[in-house]
Amino acid sequence: MARVTQFGVIPVFRGLEGRLAVQKEMRFSSEDKARRAGKIFAEVLGGAVAFRRVSDPETGAAEAGEIIGRYGILADASIAPKVKGAIGFETSSAA
């Protein structure tokens, strides 16, 4: 059973009326690249969540993800619990 650590970003678009729309997950080859992308998406779209998770490509099984960074409107602590519940990721103390 091969275990692979994946890194990614979930961009969040903030519409004109302030509504948030979650965009498609994007994967990156390293934690650093995922964090940088999160910052860029936050500047362009409004917000983003960077994460890491461990999976087994052979079986398709994946462990619970871990949030490694919140950016833009999602960096606000009052939104964080809603984001955690919405996407099912554990929160890292480094976030």
Backbone as a chain_set.jsonl record, in Angstrom:
{"seq": "MARVTQFGVIPVFRGLEGRLAVQKEMRFSSEDKARRAGKIFAEVLGGAVAFRRVSDPETGAAEAGEIIGRYGILADASIAPKVKGAIGFETSSAA", "coords": {"N": [[0.841, -1.181, 0.0], [0.902, 1.957, -1.109], [1.514, 5.172, 0.117], [0.693, 8.508, -0.451], [1.392, 11.929, -0.157], [-0.67, 14.598, -0.771], [-1.071, 17.926, -2.018], [-3.036, 20.845, -2.065], [-5.376, 23.401, -3.216], [-8.377, 25.055, -2.481], [-10.073, 27.289, -4.134], [-12.061, 30.205, -3.42], [-14.638, 32.091, -4.585], [-15.729, 35.403, -4.317], [-18.696, 36.891, -4.819], [-20.43, 39.75, -6.356], [-22.519, 40.421, -4.646], [-21.572, 39.573, -2.276], [-21.768, 36.882, -1.797], [-20.386, 33.629, -1.322], [-18.679, 31.359, -3.402], [-17.612, 28.168, -3.828], [-14.867, 26.935, -5.583], [-13.478, 24.599, -7.997], [-11.282, 22.105, -6.705], [-7.741, 22.378, -6.749], [-4.661, 20.819, -7.44], [-1.257, 20.674, -6.218], [2.334, 20.307, -6.454], [3.813, 20.633, -4.134], [3.85, 21.699, -0.661], [4.621, 24.356, -0.333], [4.088, 25.463, -2.875], [1.316, 25.16, -2.939], [0.541, 26.845, -0.832], [1.452, 29.336, -1.829], [-0.169, 29.554, -4.113], [-2.649, 29.694, -2.866], [-2.529, 32.231, -1.671], [-2.429, 33.841, -3.968], [-4.878, 33.183, -5.27], [-6.592, 34.23, -3.33], [-6.118, 36.966, -3.578], [-7.067, 37.423, -6.174], [-9.643, 36.179, -6.416], [-10.878, 36.361, -3.921], [-10.756, 34.563, -1.738], [-9.231, 31.577, -0.277], [-8.427, 28.165, 0.542], [-5.743, 26.304, 1.617], [-4.498, 22.962, 1.584], [-3.443, 19.705, 2.844], [-3.301, 16.198, 2.303], [-3.243, 12.679, 2.894], [-3.117, 9.912, 0.781], [-3.972, 6.773, -0.801], [-3.077, 5.818, -3.831], [-3.52, 3.399, -5.152], [-5.799, 2.156, -4.027], [-7.534, 4.264, -3.872], [-8.33, 5.333, -1.516], [-8.483, 7.914, 0.929], [-7.138, 9.828, 3.592], [-8.473, 12.012, 6.162], [-8.27, 15.413, 5.294], [-5.963, 18.134, 5.997], [-6.056, 21.443, 6.923], [-3.777, 23.807, 5.833], [-3.468, 26.452, 5.41], [-5.279, 29.526, 5.37], [-6.704, 32.034, 3.399], [-7.262, 35.455, 2.423], [-10.698, 36.309, 2.487], [-11.3, 34.018, 3.898], [-9.484, 33.844, 5.907], [-10.404, 35.042, 8.118], [-11.241, 34.524, 11.432], [-13.882, 34.122, 12.301], [-15.159, 32.903, 10.205], [-13.826, 30.553, 9.853], [-14.698, 28.128, 11.375], [-17.028, 27.444, 9.937], [-15.993, 26.883, 7.438], [-14.394, 24.659, 8.015], [-16.317, 22.711, 8.721], [-17.711, 22.632, 6.342], [-16.0, 21.574, 4.38], [-14.808, 19.462, 5.578], [-12.192, 19.208, 6.696], [-9.411, 18.861, 8.913], [-8.071, 21.26, 11.199], [-4.939, 22.799, 11.064], [-2.478, 23.814, 13.402], [-0.633, 25.45, 12.316], [-1.854, 26.934, 10.429]], "CA": [[0.0, 0.0, 0.0], [1.697, 3.178, -1.233], [0.857, 6.372, 0.644], [1.18, 9.712, -1.117], [0.877, 13.183, 0.391], [-1.124, 15.524, -1.811], [-1.254, 19.307, -1.598], [-3.977, 21.496, -2.96], [-6.05, 24.642, -2.861], [-9.767, 25.213, -2.869], [-10.342, 28.722, -4.267], [-13.422, 30.635, -3.116], [-14.965, 33.334, -5.286], [-16.679, 36.278, -3.631], [-19.495, 37.589, -5.818], [-20.745, 41.153, -6.133], [-23.43, 40.546, -3.509], [-20.9, 39.034, -1.105], [-21.939, 35.433, -1.672], [-19.18, 32.847, -1.559], [-18.857, 30.192, -4.27], [-16.438, 27.298, -3.788], [-14.416, 26.528, -6.907], [-12.904, 23.254, -8.091], [-9.989, 21.861, -6.059], [-6.566, 22.328, -7.619], [-3.545, 20.149, -6.761], [0.089, 21.199, -6.434], [3.374, 19.326, -6.163], [4.444, 20.848, -2.83], [3.125, 22.546, 0.285], [4.974, 25.738, -0.625], [3.344, 25.885, -4.066], [-0.097, 25.263, -2.567], [0.387, 28.069, -0.03], [1.584, 30.496, -2.727], [-1.376, 29.61, -4.94], [-3.729, 30.165, -2.0], [-2.406, 33.69, -1.548], [-2.777, 34.44, -5.264], [-6.329, 33.053, -5.446], [-7.243, 35.156, -2.411], [-6.026, 38.305, -4.164], [-7.836, 37.497, -7.419], [-11.034, 35.757, -6.266], [-11.437, 36.739, -2.631], [-10.328, 33.69, -0.658], [-8.773, 30.234, -0.626], [-7.972, 27.282, 1.609], [-4.703, 25.365, 1.179], [-4.608, 21.757, 2.392], [-2.661, 18.511, 2.525], [-3.952, 14.954, 2.704], [-2.521, 11.461, 2.542], [-4.011, 8.979, 0.1], [-3.406, 5.573, -1.41], [-3.522, 5.835, -5.221], [-3.933, 2.058, -5.591], [-7.157, 1.87, -3.572], [-8.356, 5.47, -3.95], [-8.672, 5.772, -0.165], [-7.788, 9.119, 1.384], [-7.356, 10.217, 4.987], [-9.015, 13.368, 6.31], [-7.302, 16.444, 4.953], [-5.564, 19.081, 7.031], [-5.908, 22.804, 6.407], [-2.44, 24.348, 6.112], [-3.508, 27.901, 5.258], [-6.514, 30.208, 4.964], [-6.278, 33.304, 2.816], [-8.322, 36.384, 2.038], [-11.876, 36.328, 3.348], [-11.338, 32.808, 4.714], [-8.517, 33.98, 6.994], [-11.173, 35.572, 9.235], [-11.518, 33.448, 12.392], [-15.31, 33.873, 12.447], [-15.583, 32.065, 9.088], [-13.076, 29.296, 9.884], [-15.456, 26.922, 11.735], [-17.947, 27.103, 8.86], [-15.196, 26.278, 6.373], [-13.982, 23.328, 8.467], [-17.458, 21.823, 8.595], [-18.164, 22.552, 4.961], [-15.155, 20.738, 3.534], [-14.394, 18.285, 6.337], [-10.756, 19.146, 6.943], [-8.928, 19.21, 10.227], [-7.342, 22.514, 11.188], [-3.564, 22.733, 11.532], [-2.089, 24.966, 14.211], [0.242, 26.294, 11.494], [-2.678, 27.634, 9.433]], "C": [[0.887, 1.245, 0.0], [0.891, 4.375, -0.724], [1.519, 7.594, 0.027], [0.566, 10.931, -0.439], [0.55, 14.112, -0.77], [-1.301, 16.905, -1.201], [-2.211, 19.965, -2.571], [-4.548, 22.779, -2.393], [-7.493, 24.547, -3.317], [-10.027, 26.715, -2.917], [-11.81, 29.023, -3.95], [-13.635, 32.008, -3.732], [-15.98, 34.11, -4.473], [-17.397, 37.114, -4.684], [-19.794, 39.025, -5.439], [-21.651, 41.371, -4.926], [-22.838, 39.963, -2.23], [-21.066, 37.545, -0.902], [-20.65, 34.718, -2.033], [-19.517, 31.634, -2.41], [-17.557, 29.399, -4.292], [-16.128, 26.823, -5.199], [-13.802, 25.131, -6.849], [-11.518, 23.189, -7.427], [-8.879, 21.796, -7.098], [-5.42, 21.714, -6.827], [-2.205, 20.751, -7.163], [1.119, 20.183, -5.952], [4.052, 19.503, -4.805], [3.57, 21.737, -1.954], [3.384, 24.017, -0.017], [4.186, 26.27, -1.824], [1.858, 26.031, -3.764], [-0.346, 26.532, -1.758], [0.49, 29.321, -0.914], [0.351, 30.662, -3.595], [-2.56, 30.117, -4.121], [-3.71, 31.669, -1.85], [-2.821, 34.389, -2.837], [-4.283, 34.357, -5.509], [-7.082, 34.021, -4.544], [-7.228, 36.578, -2.972], [-6.947, 38.462, -5.364], [-9.327, 37.215, -7.203], [-11.688, 36.17, -4.956], [-10.966, 35.862, -1.489], [-9.875, 32.34, -1.169], [-8.386, 29.487, 0.64], [-6.935, 26.342, 1.006], [-4.759, 24.158, 2.122], [-3.574, 20.717, 1.984], [-3.48, 17.314, 2.989], [-3.116, 13.785, 2.211], [-3.523, 10.505, 1.906], [-3.233, 7.782, -0.417], [-3.925, 5.507, -2.841], [-4.023, 4.483, -5.73], [-5.384, 1.765, -5.228], [-8.102, 3.056, -3.72], [-8.766, 6.006, -2.59], [-7.847, 7.001, 0.217], [-8.129, 9.383, 2.84], [-7.986, 11.601, 5.006], [-7.918, 14.375, 5.99], [-7.002, 17.339, 6.137], [-5.383, 20.448, 6.392], [-4.535, 23.322, 6.812], [-2.386, 25.851, 5.917], [-4.873, 28.383, 4.818], [-6.114, 31.6, 4.502], [-7.481, 34.158, 2.426], [-9.474, 36.339, 3.015], [-11.976, 35.094, 4.239], [-10.322, 32.829, 5.852], [-9.198, 34.494, 8.256], [-11.571, 34.425, 10.162], [-13.001, 33.148, 12.529], [-15.855, 32.992, 11.332], [-14.973, 30.672, 9.197], [-13.895, 28.076, 10.3], [-16.432, 26.496, 10.647], [-17.2, 26.42, 7.722], [-14.811, 24.865, 6.765], [-15.126, 22.346, 8.288], [-17.874, 21.613, 7.155], [-17.31, 21.611, 4.129], [-14.541, 19.561, 4.285], [-12.915, 18.134, 6.58], [-10.461, 19.466, 8.388], [-8.125, 20.497, 10.117], [-5.951, 22.323, 11.771], [-3.27, 23.96, 12.365], [-1.202, 25.916, 13.425], [-0.558, 27.133, 10.511], [-2.791, 29.097, 9.694]], "O": [[1.543, 1.546, 0.997], [-0.269, 4.56, -1.094], [2.745, 7.703, -0.012], [-0.637, 10.963, -0.177], [1.387, 14.374, -1.634], [-1.637, 17.041, -0.024], [-2.193, 19.672, -3.767], [-4.253, 23.185, -1.268], [-7.792, 24.029, -4.393], [-10.185, 27.352, -1.876], [-12.688, 28.192, -4.184], [-12.909, 32.958, -3.441], [-16.969, 33.552, -3.996], [-16.783, 37.942, -5.357], [-19.457, 39.471, -4.342], [-21.555, 42.4, -4.257], [-23.526, 39.868, -1.214], [-20.553, 36.995, 0.073], [-19.916, 35.139, -2.927], [-20.518, 30.958, -2.172], [-16.521, 29.905, -4.724], [-17.014, 26.367, -5.921], [-13.631, 24.562, -5.771], [-10.7, 24.098, -7.572], [-9.052, 21.236, -8.181], [-5.227, 22.053, -5.66], [-2.031, 21.261, -8.27], [0.811, 19.309, -5.142], [4.79, 18.619, -4.367], [2.677, 22.432, -2.438], [2.465, 24.834, 0.037], [3.68, 27.392, -1.792], [1.21, 26.939, -4.284], [-1.342, 27.22, -1.98], [-0.297, 30.256, -0.761], [-0.125, 31.779, -3.796], [-3.381, 30.883, -4.624], [-4.757, 32.315, -1.897], [-3.493, 35.419, -2.796], [-4.901, 35.343, -5.91], [-8.103, 34.577, -4.95], [-8.213, 37.307, -2.853], [-7.545, 39.522, -5.551], [-10.177, 37.925, -7.74], [-12.909, 36.314, -4.885], [-10.789, 36.353, -0.374], [-10.095, 31.99, -2.329], [-8.064, 30.086, 1.666], [-7.201, 25.666, 0.012], [-5.033, 24.309, 3.313], [-2.925, 20.823, 0.944], [-4.251, 17.405, 3.944], [-2.377, 13.897, 1.233], [-4.626, 10.31, 2.416], [-2.003, 7.785, -0.462], [-5.092, 5.178, -3.055], [-4.855, 4.429, -6.636], [-6.121, 1.189, -6.03], [-9.322, 2.89, -3.699], [-9.466, 7.014, -2.505], [-6.671, 7.109, -0.128], [-9.266, 9.187, 3.269], [-8.028, 12.283, 3.983], [-6.765, 14.191, 6.383], [-7.699, 17.307, 7.151], [-4.636, 20.59, 5.424], [-4.171, 23.283, 7.987], [-1.369, 26.474, 6.222], [-5.544, 27.745, 4.006], [-5.291, 32.264, 5.132], [-8.564, 33.648, 2.14], [-9.268, 36.332, 4.229], [-12.679, 35.13, 5.249], [-10.307, 31.917, 6.678], [-8.636, 34.396, 9.347], [-12.179, 33.454, 9.713], [-13.358, 32.014, 12.848], [-16.915, 32.388, 11.496], [-15.544, 29.708, 8.687], [-13.8, 27.049, 9.628], [-16.644, 25.3, 10.45], [-17.716, 25.484, 7.111], [-14.89, 23.956, 5.938], [-14.923, 21.254, 7.756], [-18.337, 20.533, 6.789], [-17.834, 20.915, 3.259], [-13.831, 18.75, 3.691], [-12.426, 17.008, 6.662], [-11.173, 20.248, 9.019], [-7.563, 20.794, 9.063], [-5.8, 21.75, 12.85], [-3.767, 25.045, 12.062], [-1.031, 27.069, 13.82], [0.018, 27.973, 9.819], [-3.452, 29.81, 8.939]]}, "num_chains": 1, "name": "protein.A"}
